[in-house]
């Protein structure tokens, strides 16, 4: 956790916010934390659980996940294969069908 300090000029020049290279201006978390959240998301951890762990809002995590998704090279498949054994699983039996 990082607490940004607000500095004031004693000669009346104004105020200045402390900066760190690892945290972008206006950010609520570091780039490393965003990368860790994206890695957790890739591991199928729900966004709501990630946001609670990092102490940020849902949209903060989701923006990081969406930004990472934009960096993934799109795949344009030319064929889609279906395994015939998958077609046999999950069939309804007469006992489970109700009309």
Biopython code that builds the backbone (N, CA, C, O; Angstrom):
import numpy as np
from Bio.PDB.StructureBuilder import StructureBuilder

atoms = [
    (1, "UNK", "N", (0.855, -1.175, 0.000)),
    (1, "UNK", "CA", (0.000, 0.000, 0.000)),
    (1, "UNK", "C", (0.895, 1.230, 0.000)),
    (1, "UNK", "O", (1.898, 1.280, 0.712)),
    (2, "UNK", "N", (0.536, 2.195, -0.783)),
    (2, "UNK", "CA", (1.319, 3.423, -0.912)),
    (2, "UNK", "C", (0.420, 4.611, -0.636)),
    (2, "UNK", "O", (-0.660, 4.727, -1.214)),
    (3, "UNK", "N", (0.860, 5.486, 0.238)),
    (3, "UNK", "CA", (0.118, 6.702, 0.547)),
    (3, "UNK", "C", (0.821, 7.869, -0.131)),
    (3, "UNK", "O", (1.944, 8.225, 0.226)),
    (4, "UNK", "N", (0.154, 8.451, -1.101)),
    (4, "UNK", "CA", (0.724, 9.576, -1.836)),
    (4, "UNK", "C", (0.638, 10.829, -0.975)),
    (4, "UNK", "O", (-0.406, 11.134, -0.398)),
    (5, "UNK", "N", (1.751, 11.546, -0.899)),
    (5, "UNK", "CA", (1.779, 12.776, -0.113)),
    (5, "UNK", "C", (1.467, 13.971, -1.018)),
    (5, "UNK", "O", (1.869, 14.009, -2.181)),
    (6, "UNK", "N", (0.757, 14.925, -0.473)),
    (6, "UNK", "CA", (0.482, 16.181, -1.150)),
    (6, "UNK", "C", (1.367, 17.243, -0.510)),
    (6, "UNK", "O", (1.275, 17.504, 0.689)),
    (7, "UNK", "N", (2.210, 17.842, -1.311)),
    (7, "UNK", "CA", (3.185, 18.815, -0.814)),
    (7, "UNK", "C", (2.722, 20.220, -1.164)),
    (7, "UNK", "O", (2.180, 20.444, -2.247)),
    (8, "UNK", "N", (2.928, 21.151, -0.271)),
    (8, "UNK", "CA", (2.532, 22.543, -0.502)),
    (8, "UNK", "C", (3.766, 23.435, -0.463)),
    (8, "UNK", "O", (4.650, 23.257, 0.375)),
    (9, "UNK", "N", (3.812, 24.384, -1.366)),
    (9, "UNK", "CA", (4.899, 25.352, -1.420)),
    (9, "UNK", "C", (4.648, 26.412, -0.341)),
    (9, "UNK", "O", (3.550, 26.962, -0.253)),
    (10, "UNK", "N", (5.655, 26.694, 0.468)),
    (10, "UNK", "CA", (5.478, 27.679, 1.541)),
    (10, "UNK", "C", (5.467, 29.109, 1.005)),
    (10, "UNK", "O", (5.091, 30.040, 1.717)),
    (11, "UNK", "N", (5.877, 29.276, -0.239)),
    (11, "UNK", "CA", (5.874, 30.612, -0.841)),
    (11, "UNK", "C", (4.610, 30.874, -1.649)),
    (11, "UNK", "O", (4.501, 31.900, -2.320)),
    (12, "UNK", "N", (3.663, 29.958, -1.589)),
    (12, "UNK", "CA", (2.390, 30.145, -2.283)),
    (12, "UNK", "C", (2.392, 29.738, -3.747)),
    (12, "UNK", "O", (1.542, 30.198, -4.509)),
    (13, "UNK", "N", (3.322, 28.892, -4.157)),
    (13, "UNK", "CA", (3.399, 28.432, -5.557)),
    (13, "UNK", "C", (2.293, 27.444, -5.899)),
    (13, "UNK", "O", (1.970, 27.270, -7.075)),
    (14, "UNK", "N", (1.716, 26.806, -4.918)),
    (14, "UNK", "CA", (0.679, 25.809, -5.158)),
    (14, "UNK", "C", (0.986, 24.518, -4.437)),
    (14, "UNK", "O", (1.807, 24.478, -3.521)),
    (15, "UNK", "N", (0.314, 23.460, -4.862)),
    (15, "UNK", "CA", (0.527, 22.142, -4.262)),
    (15, "UNK", "C", (1.061, 21.191, -5.321)),
    (15, "UNK", "O", (0.857, 21.383, -6.520)),
    (16, "UNK", "N", (1.747, 20.166, -4.847)),
    (16, "UNK", "CA", (2.353, 19.189, -5.735)),
    (16, "UNK", "C", (2.135, 17.799, -5.153)),
    (16, "UNK", "O", (2.308, 17.592, -3.952)),
    (17, "UNK", "N", (1.761, 16.857, -5.993)),
    (17, "UNK", "CA", (1.553, 15.486, -5.547)),
    (17, "UNK", "C", (2.830, 14.684, -5.736)),
    (17, "UNK", "O", (3.538, 14.845, -6.730)),
    (18, "UNK", "N", (3.111, 13.826, -4.778)),
    (18, "UNK", "CA", (4.270, 12.943, -4.860)),
    (18, "UNK", "C", (4.061, 11.961, -6.011)),
    (18, "UNK", "O", (2.941, 11.507, -6.244)),
    (19, "UNK", "N", (5.121, 11.636, -6.723)),
    (19, "UNK", "CA", (5.031, 10.716, -7.857)),
    (19, "UNK", "C", (5.965, 9.535, -7.660)),
    (19, "UNK", "O", (7.004, 9.641, -7.009)),
    (20, "UNK", "N", (5.574, 8.415, -8.234)),
    (20, "UNK", "CA", (6.414, 7.217, -8.232)),
    (20, "UNK", "C", (6.398, 6.636, -9.643)),
    (20, "UNK", "O", (5.374, 6.674, -10.325)),
    (21, "UNK", "N", (7.524, 6.104, -10.071)),
    (21, "UNK", "CA", (7.632, 5.578, -11.438)),
    (21, "UNK", "C", (6.710, 4.378, -11.669)),
    (21, "UNK", "O", (6.240, 4.166, -12.786)),
    (22, "UNK", "N", (6.452, 3.601, -10.628)),
    (22, "UNK", "CA", (5.640, 2.392, -10.794)),
    (22, "UNK", "C", (4.139, 2.658, -10.762)),
    (22, "UNK", "O", (3.346, 1.763, -11.055)),
    (23, "UNK", "N", (3.743, 3.879, -10.409)),
    (23, "UNK", "CA", (2.319, 4.210, -10.321)),
    (23, "UNK", "C", (2.033, 5.408, -11.223)),
    (23, "UNK", "O", (2.619, 6.477, -11.052)),
    (24, "UNK", "N", (1.140, 5.224, -12.171)),
    (24, "UNK", "CA", (0.798, 6.298, -13.099)),
    (24, "UNK", "C", (0.027, 7.391, -12.362)),
    (24, "UNK", "O", (-0.673, 7.103, -11.392)),
    (25, "UNK", "N", (0.146, 8.641, -12.810)),
    (25, "UNK", "CA", (-0.622, 9.721, -12.179)),
    (25, "UNK", "C", (-2.131, 9.426, -12.237)),
    (25, "UNK", "O", (-2.660, 9.082, -13.294)),
    (26, "UNK", "N", (-2.798, 9.560, -11.123)),
    (26, "UNK", "CA", (-4.235, 9.305, -11.053)),
    (26, "UNK", "C", (-4.603, 7.845, -10.860)),
    (26, "UNK", "O", (-5.785, 7.523, -10.735)),
    (27, "UNK", "N", (-3.625, 6.958, -10.833)),
    (27, "UNK", "CA", (-3.898, 5.530, -10.684)),
    (27, "UNK", "C", (-4.231, 5.198, -9.236)),
    (27, "UNK", "O", (-3.785, 5.875, -8.309)),
    (28, "UNK", "N", (-5.019, 4.150, -9.059)),
    (28, "UNK", "CA", (-5.359, 3.701, -7.713)),
    (28, "UNK", "C", (-4.546, 2.475, -7.305)),
    (28, "UNK", "O", (-4.624, 2.023, -6.163)),
    (29, "UNK", "N", (-3.766, 1.941, -8.246)),
    (29, "UNK", "CA", (-2.895, 0.823, -7.924)),
    (29, "UNK", "C", (-1.706, 0.808, -8.860)),
    (29, "UNK", "O", (-1.711, 1.493, -9.883)),
    (30, "UNK", "N", (-0.688, 0.035, -8.523)),
    (30, "UNK", "CA", (0.539, 0.003, -9.313)),
    (30, "UNK", "C", (0.367, -0.872, -10.545)),
    (30, "UNK", "O", (-0.576, -1.657, -10.644)),
    (31, "UNK", "N", (1.284, -0.723, -11.468)),
    (31, "UNK", "CA", (1.255, -1.554, -12.678)),
    (31, "UNK", "C", (1.479, -3.027, -12.316)),
    (31, "UNK", "O", (0.903, -3.918, -12.942)),
    (32, "UNK", "N", (2.307, -3.275, -11.317)),
    (32, "UNK", "CA", (2.561, -4.654, -10.877)),
    (32, "UNK", "C", (1.290, -5.282, -10.298)),
    (32, "UNK", "O", (1.010, -6.457, -10.534)),
    (33, "UNK", "N", (0.528, -4.499, -9.542)),
    (33, "UNK", "CA", (-0.732, -5.009, -8.987)),
    (33, "UNK", "C", (-1.719, -5.301, -10.107)),
    (33, "UNK", "O", (-2.442, -6.296, -10.051)),
    (34, "UNK", "N", (-1.757, -4.447, -11.124)),
    (34, "UNK", "CA", (-2.656, -4.675, -12.259)),
    (34, "UNK", "C", (-2.268, -5.956, -12.993)),
    (34, "UNK", "O", (-3.134, -6.741, -13.380)),
    (35, "UNK", "N", (-0.962, -6.167, -13.184)),
    (35, "UNK", "CA", (-0.514, -7.397, -13.844)),
    (35, "UNK", "C", (-0.869, -8.629, -13.004)),
    (35, "UNK", "O", (-1.267, -9.658, -13.550)),
    (36, "UNK", "N", (-0.726, -8.526, -11.689)),
    (36, "UNK", "CA", (-1.080, -9.642, -10.813)),
    (36, "UNK", "C", (-2.575, -9.938, -10.882)),
    (36, "UNK", "O", (-2.981, -11.100, -10.872)),
    (37, "UNK", "N", (-3.390, -8.892, -10.951)),
    (37, "UNK", "CA", (-4.840, -9.076, -11.049)),
    (37, "UNK", "C", (-5.215, -9.740, -12.369)),
    (37, "UNK", "O", (-6.092, -10.603, -12.408)),
    (38, "UNK", "N", (-4.550, -9.336, -13.448)),
    (38, "UNK", "CA", (-4.818, -9.948, -14.754)),
    (38, "UNK", "C", (-4.413, -11.417, -14.737)),
    (38, "UNK", "O", (-5.111, -12.258, -15.303)),
    (39, "UNK", "N", (-3.291, -11.734, -14.093)),
    (39, "UNK", "CA", (-2.854, -13.128, -13.985)),
    (39, "UNK", "C", (-3.865, -13.948, -13.183)),
    (39, "UNK", "O", (-4.150, -15.096, -13.525)),
    (40, "UNK", "N", (-4.405, -13.357, -12.119)),
    (40, "UNK", "CA", (-5.427, -14.058, -11.337)),
    (40, "UNK", "C", (-6.674, -14.289, -12.182)),
    (40, "UNK", "O", (-7.292, -15.351, -12.111)),
    (41, "UNK", "N", (-7.038, -13.292, -12.981)),
    (41, "UNK", "CA", (-8.204, -13.419, -13.842)),
    (41, "UNK", "C", (-7.994, -14.521, -14.875)),
    (41, "UNK", "O", (-8.923, -15.264, -15.193)),
    (42, "UNK", "N", (-6.777, -14.626, -15.397)),
    (42, "UNK", "CA", (-6.466, -15.684, -16.360)),
    (42, "UNK", "C", (-6.575, -17.059, -15.713)),
    (42, "UNK", "O", (-6.797, -18.059, -16.395)),
    (43, "UNK", "N", (-6.416, -17.103, -14.389)),
    (43, "UNK", "CA", (-6.571, -18.353, -13.647)),
    (43, "UNK", "C", (-8.004, -18.609, -13.217)),
    (43, "UNK", "O", (-8.255, -19.437, -12.341)),
    (44, "UNK", "N", (-8.951, -17.897, -13.835)),
    (44, "UNK", "CA", (-10.398, -18.056, -13.588)),
    (44, "UNK", "C", (-10.839, -17.645, -12.189)),
    (44, "UNK", "O", (-11.810, -18.183, -11.657)),
    (45, "UNK", "N", (-10.128, -16.695, -11.597)),
    (45, "UNK", "CA", (-10.562, -16.123, -10.320)),
    (45, "UNK", "C", (-11.572, -15.020, -10.654)),
    (45, "UNK", "O", (-11.276, -14.171, -11.495)),
    (46, "UNK", "N", (-12.744, -15.003, -10.032)),
    (46, "UNK", "CA", (-13.747, -13.981, -10.336)),
    (46, "UNK", "C", (-13.239, -12.561, -10.055)),
    (46, "UNK", "O", (-12.493, -12.331, -9.103)),
    (47, "UNK", "N", (-13.655, -11.630, -10.891)),
    (47, "UNK", "CA", (-13.236, -10.230, -10.769)),
    (47, "UNK", "C", (-13.631, -9.676, -9.405)),
    (47, "UNK", "O", (-12.873, -8.906, -8.815)),
    (48, "UNK", "N", (-14.789, -10.047, -8.898)),
    (48, "UNK", "CA", (-15.233, -9.539, -7.601)),
    (48, "UNK", "C", (-14.297, -9.992, -6.478)),
    (48, "UNK", "O", (-14.027, -9.229, -5.551)),
    (49, "UNK", "N", (-13.812, -11.212, -6.557)),
    (49, "UNK", "CA", (-12.874, -11.706, -5.552)),
    (49, "UNK", "C", (-11.533, -10.982, -5.674)),
    (49, "UNK", "O", (-10.902, -10.673, -4.663)),
    (50, "UNK", "N", (-11.095, -10.712, -6.901)),
    (50, "UNK", "CA", (-9.831, -10.000, -7.118)),
    (50, "UNK", "C", (-9.915, -8.589, -6.558)),
    (50, "UNK", "O", (-8.987, -8.128, -5.891)),
    (51, "UNK", "N", (-11.019, -7.900, -6.822)),
    (51, "UNK", "CA", (-11.160, -6.521, -6.347)),
    (51, "UNK", "C", (-11.171, -6.453, -4.830)),
    (51, "UNK", "O", (-10.636, -5.508, -4.249)),
    (52, "UNK", "N", (-11.770, -7.435, -4.183)),
    (52, "UNK", "CA", (-11.768, -7.463, -2.716)),
    (52, "UNK", "C", (-10.362, -7.686, -2.176)),
    (52, "UNK", "O", (-9.969, -7.089, -1.174)),
    (53, "UNK", "N", (-9.612, -8.549, -2.849)),
    (53, "UNK", "CA", (-8.250, -8.839, -2.387)),
    (53, "UNK", "C", (-7.331, -7.632, -2.533)),
    (53, "UNK", "O", (-6.473, -7.399, -1.682)),
    (54, "UNK", "N", (-7.507, -6.860, -3.613)),
    (54, "UNK", "CA", (-6.647, -5.696, -3.847)),
    (54, "UNK", "C", (-7.212, -4.410, -3.249)),
    (54, "UNK", "O", (-6.507, -3.403, -3.179)),
    (55, "UNK", "N", (-8.459, -4.429, -2.823)),
    (55, "UNK", "CA", (-9.061, -3.252, -2.214)),
    (55, "UNK", "C", (-9.365, -2.142, -3.197)),
    (55, "UNK", "O", (-9.275, -0.962, -2.860)),
    (56, "UNK", "N", (-9.728, -2.522, -4.422)),
    (56, "UNK", "CA", (-10.081, -1.546, -5.458)),
    (56, "UNK", "C", (-11.480, -1.842, -5.964)),
    (56, "UNK", "O", (-12.088, -2.837, -5.569)),
    (57, "UNK", "N", (-11.989, -0.992, -6.828)),
    (57, "UNK", "CA", (-13.319, -1.181, -7.384)),
    (57, "UNK", "C", (-13.352, -2.240, -8.476)),
    (57, "UNK", "O", (-12.323, -2.596, -9.051)),
    (58, "UNK", "N", (-14.556, -2.737, -8.749)),
    (58, "UNK", "CA", (-14.756, -3.768, -9.766)),
    (58, "UNK", "C", (-14.277, -3.282, -11.124)),
    (58, "UNK", "O", (-13.592, -4.014, -11.837)),
    (59, "UNK", "N", (-14.632, -2.049, -11.490)),
    (59, "UNK", "CA", (-14.254, -1.518, -12.794)),
    (59, "UNK", "C", (-12.753, -1.299, -12.905)),
    (59, "UNK", "O", (-12.221, -1.353, -14.014)),
    (60, "UNK", "N", (-12.057, -1.058, -11.823)),
    (60, "UNK", "CA", (-10.597, -0.922, -11.865)),
    (60, "UNK", "C", (-9.965, -2.225, -12.328)),
    (60, "UNK", "O", (-9.079, -2.224, -13.182)),
    (61, "UNK", "N", (-10.424, -3.338, -11.762)),
    (61, "UNK", "CA", (-9.913, -4.646, -12.167)),
    (61, "UNK", "C", (-10.339, -4.960, -13.597)),
    (61, "UNK", "O", (-9.537, -5.444, -14.396)),
    (62, "UNK", "N", (-11.597, -4.685, -13.917)),
    (62, "UNK", "CA", (-12.107, -5.018, -15.244)),
    (62, "UNK", "C", (-11.386, -4.235, -16.329)),
    (62, "UNK", "O", (-11.120, -4.776, -17.402)),
    (63, "UNK", "N", (-11.063, -2.964, -16.070)),
    (63, "UNK", "CA", (-10.310, -2.177, -17.062)),
    (63, "UNK", "C", (-8.940, -2.793, -17.319)),
    (63, "UNK", "O", (-8.481, -2.819, -18.462)),
    (64, "UNK", "N", (-8.283, -3.286, -16.279)),
    (64, "UNK", "CA", (-6.976, -3.930, -16.447)),
    (64, "UNK", "C", (-7.104, -5.218, -17.252)),
    (64, "UNK", "O", (-6.264, -5.507, -18.104)),
    (65, "UNK", "N", (-8.150, -5.986, -16.984)),
    (65, "UNK", "CA", (-8.373, -7.237, -17.718)),
    (65, "UNK", "C", (-8.687, -6.944, -19.184)),
    (65, "UNK", "O", (-8.162, -7.610, -20.076)),
    (66, "UNK", "N", (-9.529, -5.963, -19.433)),
    (66, "UNK", "CA", (-9.872, -5.619, -20.816)),
    (66, "UNK", "C", (-8.668, -5.060, -21.572)),
    (66, "UNK", "O", (-8.495, -5.347, -22.757)),
    (67, "UNK", "N", (-7.837, -4.265, -20.900)),
    (67, "UNK", "CA", (-6.631, -3.731, -21.539)),
    (67, "UNK", "C", (-5.683, -4.860, -21.906)),
    (67, "UNK", "O", (-5.061, -4.829, -22.968)),
    (68, "UNK", "N", (-5.568, -5.860, -21.035)),
    (68, "UNK", "CA", (-4.714, -7.012, -21.332)),
    (68, "UNK", "C", (-5.298, -7.832, -22.474)),
    (68, "UNK", "O", (-4.555, -8.366, -23.298)),
    (69, "UNK", "N", (-6.617, -7.936, -22.531)),
    (69, "UNK", "CA", (-7.266, -8.689, -23.613)),
    (69, "UNK", "C", (-7.047, -8.016, -24.960)),
    (69, "UNK", "O", (-6.954, -8.693, -25.984)),
    (70, "UNK", "N", (-6.962, -6.689, -24.967)),
    (70, "UNK", "CA", (-6.715, -5.972, -26.221)),
    (70, "UNK", "C", (-5.328, -6.263, -26.778)),
    (70, "UNK", "O", (-5.105, -6.118, -27.980)),
    (71, "UNK", "N", (-4.395, -6.670, -25.925)),
    (71, "UNK", "CA", (-3.032, -6.963, -26.360)),
    (71, "UNK", "C", (-2.881, -8.361, -26.943)),
    (71, "UNK", "O", (-1.866, -8.666, -27.570)),
    (72, "UNK", "N", (-3.884, -9.214, -26.741)),
    (72, "UNK", "CA", (-3.828, -10.584, -27.249)),
    (72, "UNK", "C", (-4.070, -10.557, -28.757)),
    (72, "UNK", "O", (-4.978, -9.885, -29.248)),
    (73, "UNK", "N", (-3.245, -11.295, -29.466)),
    (73, "UNK", "CA", (-3.384, -11.364, -30.919)),
    (73, "UNK", "C", (-4.657, -12.130, -31.248)),
    (73, "UNK", "O", (-4.850, -13.243, -30.760)),
    (74, "UNK", "N", (-5.540, -11.543, -32.079)),
    (74, "UNK", "CA", (-6.779, -12.237, -32.411)),
    (74, "UNK", "C", (-6.511, -13.503, -33.240)),
    (74, "UNK", "O", (-5.584, -13.558, -34.048)),
    (75, "UNK", "N", (-7.333, -14.488, -33.013)),
    (75, "UNK", "CA", (-7.223, -15.757, -33.731)),
    (75, "UNK", "C", (-8.358, -15.825, -34.734)),
    (75, "UNK", "O", (-9.519, -15.606, -34.388)),
    (76, "UNK", "N", (-8.022, -16.125, -35.967)),
    (76, "UNK", "CA", (-9.030, -16.280, -37.018)),
    (76, "UNK", "C", (-9.019, -17.731, -37.483)),
    (76, "UNK", "O", (-8.290, -18.077, -38.413)),
    (77, "UNK", "N", (-9.819, -18.581, -36.845)),
    (77, "UNK", "CA", (-9.797, -19.998, -37.210)),
    (77, "UNK", "C", (-10.362, -20.222, -38.609)),
    (77, "UNK", "O", (-11.297, -19.548, -39.041)),
    (78, "UNK", "N", (-9.775, -21.175, -39.292)),
    (78, "UNK", "CA", (-10.293, -21.540, -40.616)),
    (78, "UNK", "C", (-11.177, -22.768, -40.535)),
    (78, "UNK", "O", (-11.981, -23.021, -41.432)),
    (79, "UNK", "N", (-11.030, -23.540, -39.454)),
    (79, "UNK", "CA", (-11.859, -24.729, -39.258)),
    (79, "UNK", "C", (-12.198, -24.861, -37.782)),
    (79, "UNK", "O", (-11.448, -24.418, -36.913)),
    (80, "UNK", "N", (-13.330, -25.474, -37.519)),
    (80, "UNK", "CA", (-13.717, -25.787, -36.152)),
    (80, "UNK", "C", (-13.953, -27.285, -36.095)),
    (80, "UNK", "O", (-14.756, -27.821, -36.859)),
    (81, "UNK", "N", (-13.256, -27.960, -35.194)),
    (81, "UNK", "CA", (-13.419, -29.402, -35.075)),
    (81, "UNK", "C", (-14.287, -29.749, -33.885)),
    (81, "UNK", "O", (-14.194, -29.123, -32.829)),
    (82, "UNK", "N", (-15.132, -30.750, -34.062)),
    (82, "UNK", "CA", (-15.999, -31.220, -32.981)),
    (82, "UNK", "C", (-15.703, -32.689, -32.760)),
    (82, "UNK", "O", (-15.734, -33.491, -33.693)),
    (83, "UNK", "N", (-15.417, -33.028, -31.530)),
    (83, "UNK", "CA", (-15.150, -34.408, -31.171)),
    (83, "UNK", "C", (-16.480, -35.128, -31.025)),
    (83, "UNK", "O", (-17.356, -34.684, -30.283)),
    (84, "UNK", "N", (-16.629, -36.237, -31.732)),
    (84, "UNK", "CA", (-17.923, -36.944, -31.703)),
    (84, "UNK", "C", (-18.260, -37.487, -30.329)),
    (84, "UNK", "O", (-19.434, -37.728, -30.047)),
    (85, "UNK", "N", (-17.276, -37.689, -29.463)),
    (85, "UNK", "CA", (-17.596, -38.185, -28.123)),
    (85, "UNK", "C", (-18.249, -37.113, -27.281)),
    (85, "UNK", "O", (-18.987, -37.434, -26.350)),
    (86, "UNK", "N", (-18.003, -35.851, -27.577)),
    (86, "UNK", "CA", (-18.634, -34.762, -26.839)),
    (86, "UNK", "C", (-20.125, -34.724, -27.141)),
    (86, "UNK", "O", (-20.929, -34.336, -26.294)),
    (87, "UNK", "N", (-20.481, -35.124, -28.333)),
    (87, "UNK", "CA", (-21.888, -35.093, -28.728)),
    (87, "UNK", "C", (-22.724, -36.095, -27.936)),
    (87, "UNK", "O", (-23.944, -35.947, -27.858)),
    (88, "UNK", "N", (-22.089, -37.117, -27.346)),
    (88, "UNK", "CA", (-22.853, -38.139, -26.630)),
    (88, "UNK", "C", (-23.033, -37.817, -25.154)),
    (88, "UNK", "O", (-23.863, -38.446, -24.496)),
    (89, "UNK", "N", (-22.292, -36.869, -24.616)),
    (89, "UNK", "CA", (-22.418, -36.562, -23.190)),
    (89, "UNK", "C", (-23.555, -35.575, -22.961)),
    (89, "UNK", "O", (-23.864, -34.751, -23.822)),
    (90, "UNK", "N", (-24.147, -35.668, -21.829)),
    (90, "UNK", "CA", (-25.184, -34.727, -21.451)),
    (90, "UNK", "C", (-26.518, -34.948, -22.141)),
    (90, "UNK", "O", (-27.341, -34.033, -22.188)),
    (91, "UNK", "N", (-26.751, -36.122, -22.669)),
    (91, "UNK", "CA", (-28.035, -36.379, -23.314)),
    (91, "UNK", "C", (-29.132, -36.539, -22.278)),
    (91, "UNK", "O", (-28.911, -37.073, -21.192)),
    (92, "UNK", "N", (-30.287, -36.078, -22.625)),
    (92, "UNK", "CA", (-31.438, -36.228, -21.736)),
    (92, "UNK", "C", (-32.034, -37.618, -21.886)),
    (92, "UNK", "O", (-32.124, -38.154, -22.991)),
    (93, "UNK", "N", (-32.434, -38.186, -20.781)),
    (93, "UNK", "CA", (-33.135, -39.479, -20.844)),
    (93, "UNK", "C", (-34.619, -39.199, -20.762)),
    (93, "UNK", "O", (-35.034, -38.091, -20.422)),
    (94, "UNK", "N", (-35.401, -40.188, -21.068)),
    (94, "UNK", "CA", (-36.857, -40.022, -21.031)),
    (94, "UNK", "C", (-37.338, -39.659, -19.629)),
    (94, "UNK", "O", (-38.358, -38.984, -19.493)),
    (95, "UNK", "N", (-36.631, -40.089, -18.581)),
    (95, "UNK", "CA", (-37.043, -39.810, -17.208)),
    (95, "UNK", "C", (-36.862, -38.342, -16.843)),
    (95, "UNK", "O", (-37.561, -37.834, -15.966)),
    (96, "UNK", "N", (-35.930, -37.653, -17.505)),
    (96, "UNK", "CA", (-35.664, -36.263, -17.139)),
    (96, "UNK", "C", (-36.407, -35.284, -18.016)),
    (96, "UNK", "O", (-36.404, -34.084, -17.740)),
    (97, "UNK", "N", (-37.047, -35.767, -19.072)),
    (97, "UNK", "CA", (-37.746, -34.860, -19.976)),
    (97, "UNK", "C", (-39.174, -34.687, -19.478)),
    (97, "UNK", "O", (-39.887, -35.670, -19.272)),
    (98, "UNK", "N", (-39.590, -33.452, -19.287)),
    (98, "UNK", "CA", (-40.975, -33.210, -18.897)),
    (98, "UNK", "C", (-41.549, -32.120, -19.797)),
    (98, "UNK", "O", (-40.928, -31.078, -20.009)),
    (99, "UNK", "N", (-42.697, -32.367, -20.299)),
    (99, "UNK", "CA", (-43.355, -31.395, -21.195)),
    (99, "UNK", "C", (-44.621, -30.880, -20.581)),
    (99, "UNK", "O", (-45.309, -30.057, -21.183)),
]
sb = StructureBuilder()
sb.init_structure("model")
sb.init_model(0)
sb.init_chain("A")
sb.init_seg("    ")
for serial, (resi, resn, name, xyz) in enumerate(atoms, 1):
    if name == "N":
        sb.init_residue(resn, " ", resi, " ")
    sb.init_atom(name, np.array(xyz, "f"), 0.0, 1.0, " ", f" {name:<3s}", serial, name[0])
structure = sb.get_structure()
